[in-house]
Amino acid sequence: MNEPLAIKLRPKNIDEVIGQEHLIGPGKIIRNMVQNGRIFSMILYGKPGIGKTSIAEAIVKTVNVKYRMLNAVINNKKDFDVVVEEAKLYGGLVVIMDEIHRLNKDKQDLLLPYLESGLIVLIGMTTSNPYHKINPAIRSRCQIFELHELTVEHIKKAIDRACKSEYLKGIKIDKDAKEFIATVSSGDLRHAYNLLEVAYYATEDFHITLDVLKNINSKPVFFHDKNEDGHYDVISAFQKSIRGSDVNAALHYLARLIEAEDLDIIYRRMTVIAYEDIGLANPSIGPKVEAAIQACERLGLPEGRIPLGDIVIELALSPKSNTGHLALDAALKDIELGNTGNVPNHIKTTSKDYKYPHDYPNSWVKQQYLPDNLIGKQYYHPKNSSKYEESLKTIYENLEKLSKKDD
């Protein structure tokens, strides 16, 4: 009787899944697998509440195959043994496993032979990056699919569906209340359903208003004001204010993010800004940002706002340069276009003709490093935005002159 609304409304087939169109939309990979009646072992990863379990269950229910749910932490080895015996009995079984990144060696060793033979098809779910957190032996036997964050429109669609369901009879919800739930949930559909359900049972007449919701969830919806600017607009404004060296605007948007206690996004944005927008103009800023983040983590709020304010002022007033990441993007573009070429023979690992720069004056000697077809290619275009990058530019140009000498 106490089963949460989020579980009651879990999709019964793949057509009921909300979001993740890049995987289950028409002609997309998971939809095609399901339509062709064949499931392969896979790992679904992404933030909480965006549909990992929903997609896993929708897949097996749509294809109509036998399956079992396991948790890599909660279920013990005996539970895993039972699942293996069931797979043998039925001639195959899909195992949906939560927290797969925490699968220990004993359980892994038990499953691997059956994954290899195809007796067990694994659908793993994790909030952690599988390329870093999941054992390579499991990872190599699975296709990896990243789930995207749900948008406000996705959440509103889910709320509409919930209000029409049999579980919230007689519900009325104001437009601004629905907007509040969709926005404050920050892409977490489970959180949206939970807030909707609590609000439903917290009223006398099942009429959900903005005031009802604010009494339940006091976290300020800083990004939904008279101008209806969105959450991502505030994050964007935060970075662009720093990039534009407007210290007052940067502090304003920082304050809004702090009020929402959205520290993770503050940390991520500041780190990106340090290397994307400031970069080589002030290379000491990266470690300073990291130090401010560590200080904030140690202090917690409200004191943590102090190092955040200091570093945002320094970020905004720092000289700016984007030459570093533009240079790498240009190199990556060449790789994407197939402009690679062979590594010159004299710098291969087996070469005996390599000239060791430290054996020469100023630790430099003229020799070719780029492949033949990329000789003369210039990715890095320095700016004069700071004394530091001016010094890099001088070194860079002098080396270019030396390289071209006697050509």
C-alpha positions in Angstrom: 0.0 0.0 0.0 3.0 2.3 0.5 4.5 1.7 -2.9 5.8 5.1 -4.2 4.1 6.7 -7.1 7.4 6.5 -9.1 7.2 2.7 -9.0 3.5 2.6 -9.7 4.0 4.7 -12.8 7.1 2.8 -14.1 6.7 2.1 -17.8 5.2 -1.2 -18.9 6.8 -1.0 -22.3 9.4 1.0 -24.2 6.7 3.4 -25.7 5.9 4.7 -22.2 9.5 5.7 -21.3 9.8 9.5 -21.0 13.0 11.1 -22.4 16.1 9.3 -23.7 15.0 9.8 -27.3 18.6 9.3 -28.5 18.3 5.7 -27.4 14.7 4.7 -27.7 13.3 7.2 -30.3 12.3 5.9 -33.8 15.2 4.2 -35.5 17.5 4.5 -32.5 19.6 1.6 -31.2 17.7 0.3 -28.2 14.4 0.6 -29.9 15.7 -1.3 -32.9 17.1 -4.1 -30.7 13.7 -4.4 -29.0 11.8 -4.4 -32.3 14.1 -7.1 -33.6 13.5 -9.1 -30.5 17.2 -9.4 -29.4 18.7 -8.0 -26.3 22.5 -7.7 -25.7 24.3 -7.1 -22.4 24.5 -3.4 -21.7 25.3 -0.9 -19.1 23.0 2.2 -18.6 24.6 5.0 -16.8 23.6 8.5 -15.8 22.3 10.7 -12.9 19.6 9.4 -10.5 16.0 9.6 -11.5 16.5 9.8 -15.3 15.1 6.4 -16.2 17.8 3.7 -16.0 15.6 1.2 -14.2 12.6 2.3 -16.3 14.3 1.6 -19.5 15.7 -1.7 -18.3 12.3 -3.0 -17.2 10.6 -1.6 -20.3 13.1 -3.5 -22.5 12.4 -6.9 -20.9 8.6 -6.3 -20.7 8.4 -5.2 -24.4 10.4 -8.2 -25.6 8.6 -10.4 -23.1 11.6 -12.3 -21.7 12.2 -13.8 -18.2 14.2 -11.5 -16.0 15.4 -11.0 -12.4 16.4 -7.9 -10.5 19.6 -7.9 -8.5 21.6 -5.3 -6.6 25.3 -5.7 -6.7 25.6 -4.6 -3.0 22.4 -5.9 -1.3 22.1 -9.3 -2.9 24.6 -11.9 -1.7 26.4 -14.7 -3.6 23.6 -17.2 -2.8 21.2 -14.9 -4.6 23.5 -14.8 -7.6 23.7 -18.7 -7.5 19.9 -18.9 -7.6 19.8 -16.6 -10.6 22.3 -18.7 -12.4 20.3 -21.9 -11.7 17.1 -20.2 -13.0 19.0 -19.2 -16.2 19.9 -22.8 -16.7 16.4 -24.0 -16.0 14.8 -21.5 -18.5 17.6 -21.7 -21.1 18.4 -18.0 -20.6 17.6 -15.1 -18.3 18.0 -11.3 -18.3 19.5 -10.0 -15.1 18.8 -6.3 -14.3 21.5 -5.2 -11.9 21.6 -2.0 -10.0 24.9 -0.4 -8.7 26.8 -2.6 -11.0 30.0 -0.6 -10.4 30.1 -2.2 -6.9 30.1 -5.8 -8.1 32.7 -7.6 -6.2 35.1 -10.2 -7.6 33.3 -13.3 -6.3 30.0 -12.3 -7.9 31.7 -11.2 -11.0 33.6 -14.5 -11.4 30.3 -16.3 -11.0 28.6 -14.4 -13.7 31.3 -14.0 -16.3 31.2 -17.5 -17.9 27.4 -17.2 -18.3 27.7 -13.8 -19.8 30.3 -15.2 -22.2 28.0 -18.1 -23.3 24.9 -15.9 -23.6 23.0 -17.8 -21.0 22.7 -14.6 -19.0 22.1 -11.2 -20.6 23.1 -8.4 -18.2 21.5 -5.0 -18.0 23.6 -3.0 -15.5 22.7 0.4 -14.1 25.1 2.9 -12.5 25.4 6.6 -11.7 29.2 6.2 -12.1 31.2 6.5 -15.3 31.6 2.8 -16.3 34.9 3.6 -18.1 36.3 4.5 -14.7 34.4 2.5 -12.1 33.4 -0.8 -13.7 35.7 -3.8 -13.9 37.1 -4.2 -17.5 36.1 -7.8 -17.6 32.4 -6.9 -17.2 32.7 -3.7 -19.3 34.2 -5.5 -22.3 31.1 -7.8 -22.4 28.6 -5.0 -22.4 27.5 -2.2 -24.7 27.6 1.1 -22.8 24.8 3.7 -23.2 24.8 7.1 -21.5 21.4 8.5 -20.5 20.8 12.2 -20.8 19.3 14.5 -18.2 15.6 15.0 -18.5 14.4 18.4 -19.5 11.7 20.5 -17.8 9.3 19.5 -20.6 10.0 15.8 -20.0 9.1 16.3 -16.3 5.9 18.2 -17.1 4.9 15.5 -19.5 5.4 12.9 -16.7 3.4 15.0 -14.3 0.5 15.2 -16.8 0.6 11.5 -17.2 0.6 11.0 -13.4 -2.4 13.3 -13.0 -4.4 11.2 -15.5 -3.5 8.0 -13.8 -5.7 6.0 -11.4 -3.4 6.7 -8.5 -4.2 10.4 -8.1 -8.0 10.5 -8.3 -9.5 14.0 -8.1 -6.2 15.8 -8.4 -6.1 19.4 -9.5 -2.8 21.2 -10.1 -2.2 24.8 -11.0 0.0 25.7 -13.9 2.6 27.5 -11.8 2.7 24.5 -9.4 3.4 22.1 -12.2 6.2 24.4 -13.4 7.6 24.5 -9.9 7.8 20.7 -9.6 9.3 20.4 -13.1 11.9 23.0 -12.3 12.9 22.2 -8.8 13.3 18.5 -9.6 16.4 19.4 -11.7 15.8 16.6 -14.2 15.1 13.9 -11.5 11.8 12.3 -12.4 11.7 10.2 -9.2 12.0 13.4 -7.1 9.2 15.1 -9.2 6.8 12.1 -8.6 7.6 12.1 -4.9 6.9 15.8 -4.5 3.7 15.5 -6.5 2.5 12.5 -4.4 3.3 14.2 -1.0 1.5 17.4 -2.2 -1.5 15.4 -3.3 -1.9 13.8 0.2 -1.0 17.0 2.0 -4.1 18.8 0.8 -7.7 18.5 1.9 -9.2 18.7 -1.6 -6.3 17.3 -3.7 -5.8 20.8 -5.2 -2.0 21.4 -5.5 -1.0 25.1 -5.5 2.4 26.8 -5.5 1.9 27.6 -1.8 1.3 24.0 -0.9 4.5 23.0 -2.7 6.6 25.7 -1.1 5.5 24.6 2.3 6.8 21.1 1.5 9.9 22.1 -0.5 11.4 25.3 0.8 14.4 25.2 -1.5 14.1 28.4 -3.5 13.4 28.1 -7.2 16.0 30.8 -8.0 15.8 30.2 -11.7 12.0 30.7 -12.1 11.2 34.4 -11.7 9.1 37.0 -13.4 11.1 36.6 -16.6 10.8 32.8 -16.4 14.5 32.3 -17.0 15.5 28.7 -16.7 18.0 26.9 -14.5 20.4 26.5 -17.4 20.1 30.2 -18.3 21.4 31.1 -14.8 24.4 28.7 -15.2 25.1 30.1 -18.6 24.8 33.7 -17.3 27.3 32.8 -14.5 29.9 31.7 -16.9 29.3 34.4 -19.4 29.5 37.1 -16.8 32.9 35.8 -15.7 34.1 35.5 -19.3 33.0 39.1 -19.9 34.8 40.3 -16.8 31.6 41.6 -15.1 32.4 40.9 -11.5 29.1 42.2 -10.1 27.0 40.1 -12.5 29.2 37.1 -11.7 28.6 37.6 -8.0 24.9 38.0 -8.6 24.5 34.7 -10.4 26.8 33.0 -7.9 24.5 34.2 -5.1 21.5 32.6 -6.9 23.3 29.3 -7.3 24.4 29.4 -3.6 20.8 30.1 -2.5 19.7 27.0 -4.3 22.6 25.1 -2.7 23.7 23.9 -6.1 27.3 23.6 -5.2 28.2 20.9 -7.7 27.3 23.0 -10.7 29.3 26.0 -9.2 32.3 23.8 -8.8 32.0 22.4 -12.3 31.5 25.8 -13.9 34.4 27.5 -12.1 36.7 24.6 -13.1 35.6 24.8 -16.7 36.0 28.6 -16.7 39.5 28.4 -15.3 40.7 26.4 -18.2 38.4 27.4 -21.0 38.1 31.1 -20.6 41.2 32.0 -18.6 43.6 29.2 -19.5 47.1 30.3 -20.5 46.5 33.9 -19.6 46.6 33.0 -15.9 47.6 29.3 -15.4 47.7 29.6 -11.6 44.0 30.1 -11.5 43.2 26.3 -11.9 44.9 25.3 -8.6 43.3 28.3 -6.9 39.8 27.2 -8.0 40.5 23.7 -6.7 41.7 25.2 -3.4 38.5 27.3 -3.1 36.4 24.2 -3.8 38.2 22.2 -1.1 37.8 25.1 1.4 34.0 25.3 0.6 33.7 21.5 1.0 35.4 21.7 4.4 33.5 24.6 5.7 30.1 23.9 4.3 27.4 26.5 3.9 27.0 29.3 4.9 30.7 29.9 5.6 31.7 28.1 2.3 30.3 31.1 0.4 33.4 33.1 1.5 36.1 31.3 -0.6 33.6 31.0 -3.4 33.1 34.8 -3.5 36.8 35.4 -3.4 37.6 33.1 -6.3 34.7 34.3 -8.5 36.0 37.8 -8.1 39.4 36.7 -9.2 38.1 34.7 -12.1 36.1 37.6 -13.3 39.0 40.1 -13.1 41.6 37.7 -14.4 43.0 38.2 -17.9 41.3 35.8 -20.4 42.6 33.5 -23.1 40.9 30.6 -24.9 43.9 29.7 -27.1 44.7 26.4 -25.3 41.3 24.7 -25.8 40.9 26.1 -29.3 44.3 24.7 -30.2 43.3 21.2 -29.0 39.9 21.4 -30.7 41.6 22.2 -33.9 43.9 19.1 -33.5 40.9 17.0 -32.6 39.1 18.2 -35.7 42.0 17.0 -37.8 41.8 13.5 -36.2 38.0 13.4 -36.9 38.7 14.3 -40.5 41.3 11.6 -40.8 44.2 14.0 -41.1 46.7 11.9 -39.1 49.6 10.4 -41.1 52.4 8.2 -39.9 54.6 9.0 -36.9 58.0 10.0 -38.3 60.5 7.1 -38.0 63.0 8.9 -35.9 60.6 9.4 -33.0 59.1 5.9 -32.9 59.9 3.8 -29.9 62.3 1.6 -31.8 64.2 4.5 -33.4 68.0 4.8 -33.0 68.0 8.1 -34.9 66.2 10.2 -32.3 67.9 13.4 -31.2 67.6 13.9 -27.4 66.9 17.6 -26.9 68.6 17.8 -23.5 71.9 16.9 -25.2 71.8 20.2 -27.2 72.2 23.9 -26.3 69.0 25.3 -24.7 67.5 21.8 -24.7 66.4 22.2 -28.3 67.3 20.6 -31.6 65.7 20.9 -35.0 63.9 17.7 -36.0 60.5 16.7 -37.4 57.7 15.7 -35.0 54.5 16.1 -37.0 53.6 13.5 -39.7 54.7 14.4 -43.2 51.3 15.5 -44.4 50.9 17.9 -41.4 54.3 19.7 -41.6 53.7 23.4 -41.0 50.3 22.8 -39.4 49.6 25.5 -36.7 47.0 24.7 -34.0 48.1 27.2 -31.4 47.5 30.9 -32.1 48.7 32.8 -29.0 47.1 36.0 -27.7 48.7 39.0 -26.0 46.1 39.0 -23.2 48.6 38.6 -20.4 52.3 38.8 -19.7 52.4 35.1 -19.2 51.0 34.2 -22.6 53.1 37.0 -24.2 56.1 35.1 -22.9 54.7 31.9 -24.4 54.1 33.6 -27.7 57.7 34.9 -27.8 59.1 31.4 -27.1 56.7 29.9 -29.6 57.6 32.4 -32.4 61.4 32.0 -31.7 61.1 28.2 -32.0 59.1 28.6 -35.2 61.8 30.8 -36.7 64.5 28.3 -35.7 62.5 25.4 -37.2 62.2 27.2 -40.5 65.8 28.3 -40.6 67.8 26.6 -43.4 64.6 25.0 -44.8 
